[in-house]
Amino acid sequence: MQPALKTDKMTMTYEEFRQWAGEDTCAEWVDGEVILPRPPKRKHQSITIFLTRLLSDFLELTGQGEAIAAPFETFLPSRPASREPDIIVVLSENLQKLSEERFTGAPDLVVEVVSEDSVRRDRMEKFLEYEREGVREYWLVDSRPAHLGVDVFTLEQGSFVPLVPSEEGWLESKVLPGFRVKETWFTGQSLPDVYSALSEMLSPDLKQKLAQKLGIPL
């Protein structure tokens, strides 16, 4: 999630927050306080768009669910808090928790892109919130120049446990079997082309299915 603006605190109830926040308002609500994010930097947006496209194409090919990019509210009843993760994935069996305005509860997978001022929020505050709410998988992609990389945590017996890359360098989702990324994709000067990444990531069957859909060889 992009860094928060340094502004005077605004406090209100969640009901007041819902009335105040318009459709185009990008804001979070935690412990009665409104958090207004700064506009994201280019690297942050590039990573978010890249992963949203990968996830959306994968989910469309497999028919497993839906990926939604920010701004879109995720309401966490256990705190309670209203968050806007950079990306959420909702599997088909949980789509009933998804309305036109928000997702209520624990998305199956959450992605946050870490920026300079969001380290504590993404790696500590939201980490604990998502863990407590029961998010099955948490992806942290660091966009800071000196910290580029990916960390993936899967929920086991109520606690987030880090996933270990394979010998080939793949980080493969347990929530979405077959969806995988390489950390090297995020540590270079630029991200790979989406279709090149899909071609490398997908199984032969899914790669053929995508090629037929696009009408191009992969």
Secondary structure, DSSP 8 states (H G I E B T S, - for coil): ---B-----EE--HHHHHHH--TT---EEETTEEE-B----HHHHHHHHHHHHHHHHHHHHHT-EEEEESS-EEEETTTTEEE--SEEEEEGGGGGGB-SSEEES--SEEEEEE-TT-HHIIIIIHHHHHHHHT-SEEEEEE-STTS-EEEEEEEETTEEEE----TTSEEE-SSSTT-EEETHHHHSSS---HHHHHHHHS-HHHHHHHHHHHTS--
